[in-house]
Amino acid sequence: MHPAKAFAGLRTMIIMAKHISVKGVVQGVGFRPFVYGLATRLNLHGWVCTTSSGVEILVEGQNCDLEKFIRSLSLEKPLLARISSIQVDEAPSDPSSSFEIRESQDEDGAYQPISADIAICPDCERELFNPKTGATYIRSLTARIADLVSRS
């Protein structure tokens, strides 16, 4: 086998980790369940989390699967999602042996656009009315509404 082909094959087998930040209309459109399904389909490990400014993903696996995952974020995204940017950075390895959806995180002063023309998905509705996580959403929504009102 030619050394270049052997190296290329070895490169795809190396386990790597990436931190991915996705910005745009990615809340309330089924984006986290989509990411979860994509990661588990590609046998990747890590987590996905919605923040006040977008979606954060830590994903680990073979390089070829990571490349497919990153491409598929845009190509297979939920119909109502609108991605304005995807930033990919190298990350330290995560010892996780599975992929999980983490609770949403509030970030002071950060907001993401939400599509006003759709109903909330069932998973998001359950999280919104969960006593442990709902307060975060209410604070974020109230702050966003106050910000919009102050600009008009």
Residue, then its C-alpha position, 0 to 999 in steps of 0.5 A: m500500500h502506498p504510504a500516503k493512502a496508509f496515512a490517510g486511512l490512519r488519519t480517519m481512525i484517530i479519535m478527535a474532539k471538536h467544540i462546535s458553536v451554532k448561531g441562528v434560529v436553532q431554539g424551538v425548532g428541534f435542533r438539539p434532538f436533531v443533533y442527538g440523532l445525528a451524533t448517535r447515528l455516526n457513533l459519536h460521543g459528547w453532548v449538545c446544549t442550548t444557550s442564550s446565544g445558540v447551540e453548543i456541541l462537544v463531539e468526539g469520534q473518528n475524524c471521518d465521522l466528525e467531518k460527516f457530522i459537521r457537514s450534516l449540521s447544515l445539510e440535514k438541519p430541521l426544516l425551520a432551523r436557520i443557521s447563521s454561523i457554525q464555528v468549529d474548534e479543536a477540543p480536549s477529549d471528553p471521557s463520555s461513552s455516549f451522547e447526551i442532551r444537556e439542560s439549557q444554559d442562561e448567558d447574561g446579555a446573550y440572546q438568540p433569534i426565535s422563530a415566532d411563526i411556529a408552535i413550540c416543539p413537544d420536547c421544548e414545551r416539556e423543558l419550558f414547563n419543567p420546574k428545574t429548567g423553566a425559570t431559565y427560559i422565563r428569565s431569558l424570554t423576559a429579558r429579550i422582550a424587554d430588550l426588544v421593547s426598549r429598542s422600539 
